[in-house]
Amino acid sequence: MSLTRRQVTSAAVAALPLAVAAAGPASAGPRRRPRTLYIAGDSTAAQKYADAAPETGWGMALPFFLREDLVVANHAVNGRSSKSFLDEGRLAAILGVIRPGDLLLVQFGHNDEKSADPTRSTEPWTTYQDCLRQYLDGARACGARPVLATPVERRKFDADGNAVPTHGDYPASMRALAADERVALLDIQALSIALWQRLGVEETKRYFNWTATEQDNTHFNPPGAIAVARLVAGALLHRRVLTPRDVRRLGAEIPESWITWPTA
């Protein structure tokens, strides 16, 4: 029995390995690998698990504001500073997998401020900048783009109801380093303290991890994590790290139910 040309072609394609057959005509070229945005940071950004709910890191909400094929790899870990993250080999782990075209978003400061703990403490204008340069140099050496983010502000108000900064010289030090190194800076400290000021003393309690047993003015619940992630995504767009086609839902309501806490 003779076969038609269509049958011969169909049989040949079916015999190919799946990846080759799915690639399409040679003229189309290889499929472009999606970019990954890596987060190096502390508990304010980190993934939280079921035993910590409703505490929520802003990194958990960031994918809601990015296009689906821009992957978020959240390496932020509770309690880490720019120094301890390095010393534990966590930056090295990122640099082992990050690829050209990827992004490395770095936010530290909360735990660098803990001067009584030599495993985490840094000085704003010396060792803090020295540590941050290792993130910048490492990302660049891998062909990735580093981005600095000043530490998100805590919930603190004075007697007159004014939101008060709590990070000392660390944000200013990071701003200066970003300028010296010509690295994109997301000024999340400035953006977040302005947001807390607009919301006020009572309303901000709805954004932080205030529960019946805990009044936490550092870590977020779902509304707070979503609000800060929106600031981060908006700043990535404003600083032209991302393009308008990379972001979504910046002005949309995000349901709290989208936040989930997996089992550790």
Backbone bond lengths (Angstrom), bond angles and torsions (degrees), N, CA, C in turn:
res aa  C-N    CA-C-N  psi(-1)  N-CA   C-N-CA  omega(-1)  CA-C   N-CA-C  phi
1 M - - - 1.463 - - 1.525 108.66 -
2 S 1.324 117.73 129.99 1.457 121.24 179.00 1.526 110.37 -85.01
3 L 1.358 116.49 150.87 1.465 122.77 179.29 1.519 109.87 -105.90
4 T 1.294 115.92 146.07 1.464 119.93 175.00 1.530 108.81 -75.82
5 R 1.352 117.11 163.22 1.469 120.93 177.92 1.517 111.24 -59.54
6 R 1.342 118.26 -38.15 1.469 121.45 179.53 1.521 110.70 -63.03
7 Q 1.346 117.07 -41.42 1.459 120.25 -179.38 1.526 111.08 -66.04
8 V 1.334 116.73 -39.84 1.458 119.87 178.02 1.524 110.58 -62.85
9 T 1.310 116.01 -45.67 1.468 119.79 -179.99 1.522 111.12 -62.37
10 S 1.332 117.68 -44.08 1.460 121.41 -179.57 1.515 111.09 -62.55
11 A 1.310 117.50 -40.16 1.458 120.58 179.93 1.519 111.32 -66.87
12 A 1.321 117.50 -38.37 1.464 121.03 179.72 1.521 111.53 -65.87
13 V 1.334 115.88 -42.70 1.459 119.47 179.08 1.529 110.76 -65.38
14 A 1.330 117.28 -40.91 1.454 121.14 -179.18 1.517 112.18 -63.89
15 A 1.349 117.50 -27.28 1.455 121.33 -178.38 1.522 112.89 -80.43
16 L 1.324 118.28 -13.83 1.460 121.11 -179.09 1.518 111.58 -73.30
17 P 1.361 118.44 152.75 1.465 120.29 169.88 1.525 109.63 -56.13
18 L 1.332 116.26 148.11 1.459 121.38 -172.52 1.516 112.18 -55.66
19 A 1.367 116.83 -44.75 1.460 119.62 -176.07 1.517 111.02 -63.42
20 V 1.325 117.02 -36.83 1.457 119.62 -179.71 1.520 110.42 -71.91
21 A 1.324 115.94 -45.06 1.461 119.40 -179.08 1.512 111.70 -61.97
22 A 1.335 116.67 -35.28 1.462 120.88 -177.18 1.522 112.23 -76.83
23 A 1.331 116.17 -12.97 1.449 118.78 -173.78 1.517 112.54 -71.87
24 G 1.345 117.15 -21.53 1.456 120.17 178.73 1.509 110.99 83.06
25 P 1.318 117.75 -169.25 1.457 121.88 -177.62 1.521 111.56 -61.10
26 A 1.343 115.91 148.55 1.463 120.40 -178.83 1.516 111.45 -59.48
27 S 1.316 116.94 -30.52 1.465 120.42 -177.26 1.522 112.38 -66.52
28 A 1.367 116.61 -18.61 1.460 119.64 -179.08 1.522 111.96 -75.22
29 G 1.357 117.99 -21.66 1.455 121.58 179.53 1.509 111.63 77.32
30 P 1.344 117.58 172.82 1.462 121.42 -179.14 1.515 111.77 -68.88
31 R 1.309 115.93 148.74 1.468 120.42 177.81 1.529 109.70 -68.41
32 R 1.305 116.64 135.91 1.457 121.61 -178.51 1.521 110.50 -71.18
33 R 1.342 115.94 131.76 1.454 120.99 -179.99 1.525 109.71 -73.70
34 P 1.330 118.31 132.22 1.463 120.01 177.20 1.530 111.32 -61.53
35 R 1.325 116.00 145.03 1.464 119.61 175.72 1.517 110.02 -75.34
36 T 1.323 115.12 155.28 1.458 121.77 175.22 1.520 109.19 -121.90
37 L 1.326 116.07 135.63 1.458 122.38 173.77 1.525 107.92 -103.27
38 Y 1.327 116.48 112.38 1.458 122.30 179.20 1.526 109.34 -92.37
39 I 1.328 116.70 137.82 1.464 121.83 176.13 1.517 108.56 -110.79
40 A 1.333 116.42 123.73 1.461 123.02 169.92 1.519 106.59 -111.53
41 G 1.329 117.21 118.00 1.456 118.55 -175.35 1.507 112.48 -172.19
42 D 1.339 114.48 -161.03 1.455 121.65 -173.42 1.526 111.26 -114.69
43 S 1.323 116.07 -161.37 1.466 121.44 -172.69 1.515 113.56 -64.93
44 T 1.320 118.69 -23.44 1.460 119.05 -179.36 1.527 111.66 -68.31
45 A 1.344 116.53 -22.82 1.463 121.46 179.90 1.525 112.78 -105.88
46 A 1.324 118.06 -17.52 1.465 122.60 -164.67 1.525 114.47 -68.69
47 Q 1.335 114.45 157.25 1.462 122.54 169.74 1.533 109.04 -65.35
48 K 1.324 117.00 132.20 1.465 122.29 175.31 1.525 109.13 -110.05
49 Y 1.316 115.08 156.38 1.462 120.84 -176.54 1.525 110.27 -118.15
50 A 1.329 115.10 175.15 1.466 120.90 -169.54 1.518 112.50 -56.07
51 D 1.320 117.61 -33.92 1.463 119.60 -177.50 1.525 112.61 -73.26
52 A 1.347 117.87 -10.55 1.460 121.39 -179.92 1.522 113.02 -106.06
53 A 1.332 118.16 -8.10 1.466 121.30 -177.49 1.525 110.35 -55.75
54 P 1.345 118.49 140.57 1.480 128.26 11.38 1.528 115.22 -92.18
55 E 1.355 118.30 12.36 1.458 118.67 178.70 1.522 109.84 -58.97
56 T 1.339 115.89 136.84 1.466 121.66 -171.64 1.520 109.79 -141.92
57 G 1.324 117.63 127.37 1.456 121.21 173.83 1.518 110.75 -83.69
58 W 1.325 116.61 146.44 1.473 118.35 -177.77 1.522 111.83 -64.62
59 G 1.326 117.48 -23.78 1.454 120.04 176.88 1.517 113.17 -63.98
60 M 1.334 116.59 -23.88 1.462 120.62 177.53 1.519 111.62 -69.99
61 A 1.329 116.91 -27.58 1.467 121.63 -177.38 1.521 112.77 -97.25
62 L 1.323 118.23 -13.51 1.467 119.76 -175.55 1.523 112.97 -59.25
63 P 1.338 120.74 -38.68 1.479 118.73 -179.54 1.521 114.12 -59.34
64 F 1.329 118.34 -23.93 1.467 120.32 179.47 1.528 111.57 -63.24
65 F 1.343 116.76 -22.26 1.459 121.15 -175.38 1.531 113.14 -106.04
66 L 1.323 117.12 3.00 1.456 121.39 -179.81 1.514 109.89 -116.82
67 R 1.315 116.48 152.58 1.456 119.34 179.13 1.528 109.49 -61.99
68 E 1.314 116.09 154.24 1.459 121.25 -168.78 1.518 113.59 -61.87
69 D 1.318 118.56 -31.53 1.458 119.18 -177.38 1.529 113.18 -91.86
70 L 1.332 117.58 10.60 1.457 121.67 169.77 1.524 106.59 -99.87
71 V 1.315 115.58 99.97 1.467 121.82 -170.73 1.522 110.13 -78.80
72 V 1.337 117.26 138.95 1.454 122.66 173.87 1.525 108.50 -104.74
73 A 1.324 116.50 121.18 1.467 122.88 175.68 1.517 107.10 -109.72
74 N 1.321 115.87 99.95 1.463 121.37 -171.98 1.530 110.11 -89.85
75 H 1.339 115.92 103.02 1.462 122.24 179.32 1.526 111.84 -99.60
76 A 1.324 118.38 4.58 1.464 120.79 179.01 1.527 110.02 -62.91
77 V 1.343 116.08 143.85 1.461 121.48 -175.45 1.530 109.27 -136.66
78 N 1.318 115.55 140.49 1.465 120.88 178.79 1.529 111.34 -52.87
79 G 1.318 115.29 138.63 1.457 121.30 168.98 1.509 116.48 78.45
80 R 1.322 119.26 3.07 1.455 119.90 -175.51 1.516 112.44 -91.64
81 S 1.311 114.18 148.23 1.459 122.23 173.21 1.522 108.20 -110.83
82 S 1.317 116.37 176.18 1.467 119.17 177.39 1.523 110.13 -60.10
83 K 1.332 116.80 -30.39 1.468 121.88 -179.66 1.524 112.37 -79.23
84 S 1.326 117.73 -52.31 1.462 119.46 -175.36 1.525 112.07 -66.92
85 F 1.322 117.66 -32.30 1.467 121.58 176.14 1.533 109.59 -60.56
86 L 1.317 115.71 -41.13 1.466 120.95 176.30 1.516 111.51 -67.08
87 D 1.336 115.97 -50.24 1.463 121.22 -174.27 1.522 112.64 -62.09
88 E 1.323 116.52 -28.60 1.465 120.77 179.62 1.535 112.51 -84.97
89 G 1.320 117.46 1.25 1.459 121.07 178.36 1.509 114.60 79.73
90 R 1.327 117.05 15.17 1.469 119.55 -175.87 1.530 111.61 -74.95
91 L 1.330 118.18 -35.71 1.457 118.74 174.08 1.528 109.81 -66.10
92 A 1.320 116.97 -41.84 1.470 120.26 179.02 1.521 111.06 -57.59
93 A 1.335 116.69 -37.77 1.465 120.05 178.98 1.523 111.10 -64.09
94 I 1.330 116.86 -40.53 1.466 120.27 177.16 1.524 110.42 -64.95
95 L 1.328 115.91 -45.61 1.465 119.57 -177.12 1.525 111.73 -66.18
96 G 1.315 116.77 -19.13 1.454 119.97 176.73 1.514 113.51 -74.07
97 V 1.327 117.35 -17.50 1.470 120.17 -176.94 1.524 113.78 -124.21
98 I 1.325 118.14 -18.25 1.460 120.44 -178.48 1.528 109.15 -66.11
99 R 1.329 116.04 147.55 1.464 120.58 -173.91 1.529 110.38 -129.70
100 P 1.328 116.73 162.82 1.474 119.40 178.76 1.522 111.43 -53.89
101 G 1.333 114.74 134.97 1.462 120.74 -179.39 1.508 113.85 94.31
102 D 1.341 117.50 -15.95 1.459 120.22 177.66 1.529 110.30 -74.67
103 L 1.328 115.71 170.27 1.463 122.77 178.76 1.523 109.98 -118.30
104 L 1.327 116.78 142.63 1.457 122.28 172.28 1.518 108.08 -120.22
105 L 1.324 116.56 108.67 1.467 123.45 -179.27 1.519 108.64 -97.56
106 V 1.327 117.18 121.12 1.465 123.26 -171.36 1.521 110.00 -116.74
107 Q 1.346 116.86 119.90 1.464 121.56 176.19 1.524 109.80 -133.44
108 F 1.321 115.98 110.10 1.464 121.93 174.97 1.529 109.45 -138.12
109 G 1.304 116.07 162.41 1.457 121.72 177.96 1.516 112.33 155.64
110 H 1.345 117.15 -42.27 1.459 120.57 -176.66 1.527 112.56 -54.51
111 N 1.312 116.54 -45.57 1.461 120.06 -175.13 1.521 113.13 -95.18
112 D 1.336 116.70 -16.95 1.460 119.91 171.27 1.530 110.33 -62.59
113 E 1.326 116.62 -25.03 1.464 122.15 -176.93 1.530 113.04 -75.38
114 K 1.330 118.07 -9.98 1.474 121.13 -172.86 1.519 109.46 -83.98
115 S 1.335 114.95 83.87 1.464 121.89 -172.24 1.521 113.26 -64.80
116 A 1.326 117.93 -21.78 1.467 120.60 -179.13 1.520 112.47 -79.62
117 D 1.309 118.06 -7.10 1.464 121.72 -176.81 1.525 109.44 -114.78
118 P 1.336 118.04 101.44 1.475 119.99 -176.27 1.523 114.09 -66.99
119 T 1.331 118.23 -17.36 1.466 119.69 178.81 1.527 111.64 -76.14
120 R 1.341 116.59 -18.14 1.464 119.87 -177.45 1.515 114.14 -121.53
121 S 1.309 117.61 -27.16 1.465 121.73 -171.21 1.523 112.84 -66.28
122 T 1.339 115.40 138.18 1.463 122.41 169.52 1.525 107.73 -134.02
123 E 1.324 115.64 162.50 1.455 121.71 174.73 1.531 108.50 -99.85
124 P 1.340 116.89 135.54 1.471 119.61 -170.93 1.518 115.15 -53.05
125 W 1.338 117.51 -45.49 1.458 119.50 -170.20 1.525 113.37 -97.13
126 T 1.339 117.57 3.10 1.465 119.64 179.56 1.531 110.40 -128.61
127 T 1.314 117.13 -85.56 1.464 120.32 -172.14 1.524 113.01 -67.43
128 Y 1.324 118.60 -31.02 1.473 121.01 176.03 1.531 109.91 -61.21
129 Q 1.331 116.48 -49.01 1.458 119.73 178.56 1.529 111.51 -66.03
130 D 1.332 116.54 -37.39 1.467 119.50 178.34 1.524 110.95 -60.66
131 C 1.324 116.34 -43.42 1.465 119.84 178.53 1.524 111.01 -65.08
132 L 1.318 116.68 -46.73 1.466 119.73 -178.06 1.524 111.75 -60.74
133 R 1.325 117.01 -34.03 1.465 119.19 178.75 1.530 111.52 -61.96
134 Q 1.318 116.99 -29.68 1.465 119.12 178.63 1.526 111.27 -66.75
135 Y 1.330 117.11 -34.13 1.468 120.70 175.16 1.527 110.18 -67.44
136 L 1.321 115.90 -43.74 1.463 120.03 -179.05 1.522 110.88 -64.25
137 D 1.335 115.94 -48.75 1.458 120.45 -178.15 1.526 111.14 -64.40
138 G 1.331 116.67 -40.01 1.453 120.18 -178.91 1.515 112.38 -64.70
139 A 1.334 116.12 -44.74 1.466 119.65 179.14 1.523 110.72 -63.52
140 R 1.314 116.75 -45.61 1.462 120.34 -179.02 1.526 111.63 -61.73
141 A 1.331 116.48 -40.10 1.461 120.07 -179.77 1.527 111.51 -62.19
142 C 1.329 116.45 -25.96 1.469 121.46 179.35 1.525 112.51 -92.23
143 G 1.323 117.17 1.56 1.454 120.40 -178.62 1.513 113.49 80.54
144 A 1.338 117.67 10.88 1.462 122.36 178.95 1.528 109.35 -95.29
145 R 1.307 115.88 166.62 1.463 120.81 -178.89 1.517 110.26 -105.78
146 P 1.347 118.73 118.58 1.464 120.74 176.01 1.526 111.00 -82.17
147 V 1.320 115.26 146.85 1.463 122.85 177.17 1.523 107.14 -137.03
148 L 1.318 117.58 130.22 1.463 121.93 178.07 1.523 110.39 -98.65
149 A 1.332 115.65 141.97 1.465 121.41 176.69 1.521 108.35 -129.94
150 T 1.319 117.19 121.16 1.459 119.78 176.74 1.530 109.16 -63.25
151 P 1.359 117.26 150.18 1.468 120.09 -174.14 1.520 112.38 -63.09
152 V 1.320 115.35 134.74 1.456 121.02 178.31 1.530 108.80 -60.32
153 E 1.318 116.35 143.46 1.468 120.49 -173.33 1.519 112.42 -80.02
154 R 1.323 115.53 146.74 1.460 122.62 174.24 1.538 110.13 -74.98
155 R 1.301 114.95 170.19 1.467 120.62 175.15 1.527 108.14 -91.47
156 K 1.323 116.13 104.60 1.463 121.05 177.42 1.517 108.58 -147.92
157 F 1.339 116.03 131.31 1.460 122.37 -178.98 1.521 109.63 -128.68
158 D 1.320 116.11 148.37 1.463 119.46 174.64 1.528 109.75 -87.31
159 A 1.325 116.59 -177.87 1.464 121.58 -175.26 1.522 112.91 -64.07
160 D 1.333 116.37 -20.64 1.464 120.33 179.43 1.525 112.69 -94.02
161 G 1.331 116.92 5.64 1.454 120.72 178.75 1.511 115.26 81.97
162 N 1.329 116.82 18.88 1.461 120.78 178.10 1.525 110.35 -92.19
163 A 1.318 117.22 133.05 1.462 121.20 176.05 1.522 108.98 -65.76
164 V 1.332 115.47 133.09 1.465 122.18 -171.95 1.534 109.69 -112.67
165 P 1.337 118.38 132.33 1.469 119.95 175.61 1.524 111.71 -69.53
166 T 1.316 116.36 146.78 1.471 120.21 -175.17 1.531 113.24 -126.40
167 H 1.329 118.23 0.03 1.460 119.45 -171.66 1.525 114.76 -101.91
168 G 1.323 117.91 11.40 1.451 119.81 176.56 1.515 112.98 56.63
169 D 1.351 115.56 -134.14 1.460 120.76 -176.06 1.520 113.36 -88.39
170 Y 1.315 118.27 -1.34 1.467 119.12 -175.44 1.534 112.69 -61.76
171 P 1.335 119.90 -46.04 1.468 117.85 177.62 1.532 112.90 -61.40
172 A 1.338 117.30 -42.26 1.469 119.86 179.47 1.522 110.89 -63.52
173 S 1.333 116.71 -38.66 1.455 120.86 178.46 1.521 110.99 -63.24
174 M 1.344 116.65 -42.63 1.461 119.37 179.12 1.521 111.02 -67.01
175 R 1.319 117.69 -39.25 1.468 120.19 177.68 1.533 110.39 -59.84
176 A 1.335 116.28 -43.82 1.461 120.38 -179.65 1.522 110.76 -64.97
177 L 1.318 116.76 -42.04 1.467 120.41 179.12 1.523 110.68 -62.78
178 A 1.324 116.85 -43.66 1.461 120.27 179.55 1.524 110.88 -60.01
179 A 1.330 116.52 -40.23 1.465 120.05 178.71 1.528 110.66 -66.52
180 D 1.329 117.06 -43.87 1.462 120.77 -179.73 1.522 111.76 -63.50
181 E 1.325 115.83 -40.13 1.459 121.24 -175.44 1.532 112.83 -91.46
182 R 1.329 116.65 -2.76 1.467 122.03 -178.76 1.530 111.20 54.91
183 V 1.324 113.03 49.98 1.460 121.40 179.53 1.521 108.27 -111.57
184 A 1.323 117.45 143.20 1.460 121.12 177.38 1.526 109.82 -62.04
185 L 1.321 115.71 134.73 1.463 122.16 180.00 1.517 109.72 -118.62
186 L 1.326 115.90 127.95 1.461 122.06 170.84 1.527 106.49 -100.10
187 D 1.313 117.93 112.20 1.472 119.93 -175.49 1.523 109.31 -87.37
188 I 1.320 115.14 71.28 1.463 121.53 -176.70 1.521 111.23 -68.63
189 Q 1.322 117.94 -29.81 1.472 119.78 175.87 1.523 110.21 -60.20
190 A 1.319 117.30 -48.85 1.463 120.60 -179.41 1.522 111.45 -66.77
191 L 1.323 117.00 -41.83 1.465 120.50 -179.02 1.527 111.40 -66.53
192 S 1.322 117.07 -40.03 1.464 119.40 -176.60 1.529 111.86 -74.18
193 I 1.331 118.07 -39.34 1.465 118.25 179.66 1.533 110.23 -66.97
194 A 1.330 116.66 -32.47 1.469 119.48 175.00 1.525 110.55 -66.21
195 L 1.332 117.10 -38.00 1.459 120.44 177.45 1.516 111.17 -66.24
196 W 1.332 117.06 -44.74 1.483 119.12 179.21 1.531 110.31 -63.09
197 Q 1.324 117.28 -35.86 1.459 120.06 178.05 1.528 110.66 -63.47
198 R 1.334 117.15 -43.18 1.462 120.39 179.67 1.526 111.18 -64.92
199 L 1.310 116.61 -38.64 1.463 120.29 -177.59 1.522 112.20 -74.22
200 G 1.324 117.30 -38.65 1.459 120.80 177.66 1.513 113.97 91.65
201 V 1.322 114.82 175.62 1.466 122.69 -171.54 1.523 111.96 -59.97
202 E 1.310 118.35 -50.18 1.461 120.75 -174.30 1.520 112.96 -78.61
203 E 1.321 116.65 -43.61 1.466 119.74 -176.16 1.520 111.85 -64.05
204 T 1.340 117.24 -33.65 1.469 119.04 -178.85 1.523 112.24 -64.63
205 K 1.329 118.44 -22.61 1.469 119.85 178.03 1.525 111.19 -59.34
206 R 1.324 117.41 -26.74 1.463 121.69 -179.79 1.525 112.18 -74.07
207 Y 1.323 117.28 -11.63 1.460 121.95 -176.41 1.524 112.46 -103.23
208 F 1.315 116.46 -15.65 1.464 120.69 -179.19 1.529 109.70 -107.10
209 N 1.325 114.75 169.93 1.464 120.27 -172.52 1.527 110.90 -80.63
210 W 1.323 114.20 63.42 1.462 120.82 175.67 1.529 108.60 -91.01
211 T 1.319 115.88 118.92 1.465 121.57 178.37 1.514 109.05 -125.94
212 A 1.321 116.06 -177.39 1.467 120.32 179.80 1.521 111.73 -64.27
213 T 1.330 116.80 -23.64 1.468 120.16 -175.35 1.522 113.19 -114.71
214 E 1.320 117.96 -5.22 1.463 120.31 -174.92 1.516 110.87 -146.52
215 Q 1.330 116.12 136.83 1.456 121.98 173.49 1.532 107.16 -117.37
216 D 1.322 114.99 90.88 1.458 122.65 -172.96 1.520 109.00 -100.86
217 N 1.312 116.83 116.76 1.465 121.55 -177.99 1.524 113.29 -100.41
218 T 1.326 116.53 13.38 1.467 121.32 179.21 1.515 112.33 -113.88
219 H 1.335 117.12 -43.89 1.458 121.56 -173.45 1.529 110.61 -99.31
220 F 1.322 114.79 157.13 1.456 120.97 -171.47 1.519 112.48 -102.65
221 N 1.335 114.65 159.01 1.464 122.18 164.66 1.530 106.49 -101.52
222 P 1.340 120.12 -176.60 1.472 118.77 -177.41 1.528 115.78 -53.29
223 P 1.356 120.61 -48.20 1.470 117.73 179.37 1.526 113.39 -58.94
224 G 1.338 116.59 -39.53 1.458 119.13 179.50 1.509 112.93 -67.52
225 A 1.333 116.66 -43.20 1.463 120.01 179.11 1.525 111.11 -62.99
226 I 1.322 116.26 -40.19 1.467 120.10 178.24 1.526 110.42 -65.00
227 A 1.328 116.58 -42.08 1.471 120.14 -179.20 1.525 111.24 -63.89
228 V 1.330 117.13 -42.75 1.469 119.80 -179.54 1.527 110.62 -71.14
229 A 1.335 117.77 -40.08 1.464 120.14 176.70 1.524 110.74 -59.36
230 R 1.327 116.85 -36.55 1.470 120.81 177.15 1.534 109.81 -63.51
231 L 1.345 117.12 -40.06 1.456 120.73 176.70 1.527 110.68 -62.47
232 V 1.331 116.15 -43.15 1.466 120.47 -178.83 1.528 110.45 -64.05
233 A 1.325 117.38 -47.31 1.462 120.51 -179.60 1.530 110.87 -63.19
234 G 1.329 116.65 -42.11 1.453 120.16 178.34 1.519 112.02 -63.16
235 A 1.340 116.46 -38.71 1.461 120.15 178.69 1.523 111.44 -69.50
236 L 1.329 117.53 -36.92 1.467 120.52 175.54 1.528 110.71 -60.21
237 L 1.314 116.15 -37.97 1.466 120.42 176.88 1.521 110.79 -71.26
238 H 1.323 116.81 -47.09 1.464 121.64 -177.19 1.524 111.61 -60.91
239 R 1.337 116.47 -38.21 1.460 120.96 -179.12 1.531 112.13 -84.46
240 R 1.319 116.32 4.13 1.463 123.37 177.44 1.526 112.58 62.22
241 V 1.315 116.17 25.29 1.456 119.82 169.06 1.530 108.46 -71.50
242 L 1.333 115.62 -39.97 1.457 122.58 175.27 1.522 109.43 -115.73
243 T 1.304 116.04 159.34 1.458 122.46 178.15 1.522 109.34 -101.18
244 P 1.325 117.88 166.39 1.474 119.29 178.75 1.526 113.72 -55.36
245 R 1.311 118.10 -30.48 1.465 119.04 -179.91 1.529 112.45 -76.01
246 D 1.343 116.88 -11.98 1.472 120.89 179.69 1.520 112.89 -85.00
247 V 1.332 117.57 -17.24 1.463 120.61 -174.69 1.522 109.92 -117.32
248 R 1.320 115.30 161.79 1.462 121.47 -179.69 1.525 108.43 -154.90
249 R 1.316 115.40 160.89 1.469 124.11 171.59 1.532 114.29 59.19
250 L 1.330 118.84 23.45 1.464 118.82 -177.78 1.525 111.96 -62.89
251 G 1.322 117.27 -28.92 1.453 120.38 178.73 1.512 113.85 -106.88
252 A 1.317 117.08 10.51 1.467 120.57 -174.97 1.525 111.76 -99.62
253 E 1.311 115.29 155.09 1.463 121.75 174.48 1.531 109.00 -75.12
254 I 1.323 116.77 130.58 1.464 121.51 178.01 1.530 108.11 -107.47
255 P 1.308 119.04 119.04 1.468 120.38 -179.64 1.525 111.80 -63.39
256 E 1.321 116.39 138.07 1.458 120.13 176.80 1.528 111.35 -61.03
257 S 1.329 116.75 -27.49 1.458 121.03 -178.76 1.521 113.02 -64.43
258 W 1.329 117.88 -14.82 1.458 119.99 177.73 1.530 111.83 -71.03
259 I 1.325 116.64 -21.70 1.470 120.69 177.42 1.524 108.64 -77.65
260 T 1.320 116.63 129.14 1.457 121.34 175.15 1.517 109.71 -131.27
261 W 1.310 115.34 151.91 1.465 122.45 -179.73 1.523 108.47 -117.86
262 P 1.327 117.96 103.77 1.464 119.49 179.68 1.528 111.64 -68.26
263 T 1.302 116.22 162.61 1.458 121.27 173.07 1.523 108.86 -70.86
264 A 1.304 115.96 135.41 1.483 119.50 -177.48 1.519 109.64 -62.95
